[in-house]
Amino acid sequence: MAEHVVPHFHNNPGVPVIEIGAKEFMCVGAKPPFDHPHVFIDMGDENEAICPYCSTLYRYDPRLNAHAARPAECALPETAAA
């Protein structure tokens, strides 16, 4: 079993940029049932990544918790993502 849960984020509000505290995460697009295929994104050495499905720009902010986002409502709770 995995040691940690990969953070999941969505862009239900339709914002152009979501700041997150993780460099490896899943984008689900909008909240289910309107989500797109869940895409694993790894920023690697970069601080930004664009989801290939919904074109949301994710920007890494090391001050945030790995499961936190700005705006806060774009973070899916761990129980909802599991």
Secondary structure in CASP SS format (residue, H / E / C, confidence):
PFRMAT SS
TARGET T0000
AUTHOR 0000-0000-0000
METHOD secondary structure of the structure
MODEL  1
M C 1.00
A C 1.00
E C 1.00
H C 1.00
V C 1.00
V C 1.00
P C 1.00
H E 1.00
F E 1.00
H C 1.00
N C 1.00
N C 1.00
P C 1.00
G C 1.00
V C 1.00
P C 1.00
V E 1.00
I E 1.00
E E 1.00
I E 1.00
G C 1.00
A C 1.00
K C 1.00
E E 1.00
F E 1.00
M E 1.00
C E 1.00
V C 1.00
G C 1.00
A C 1.00
K C 1.00
P C 1.00
P C 1.00
F C 1.00
D C 1.00
H C 1.00
P C 1.00
H C 1.00
V E 1.00
F E 1.00
I E 1.00
D E 1.00
M C 1.00
G C 1.00
D C 1.00
E C 1.00
N C 1.00
E E 1.00
A E 1.00
I E 1.00
C C 1.00
P C 1.00
Y C 1.00
C C 1.00
S C 1.00
T C 1.00
L E 1.00
Y E 1.00
R E 1.00
Y E 1.00
D C 1.00
P C 1.00
R C 1.00
L C 1.00
N C 1.00
A C 1.00
H C 1.00
A C 1.00
A E 1.00
R E 1.00
P C 1.00
A H 1.00
E H 1.00
C H 1.00
A E 1.00
L C 1.00
P C 1.00
E H 1.00
T H 1.00
A H 1.00
A H 1.00
A C 1.00
END
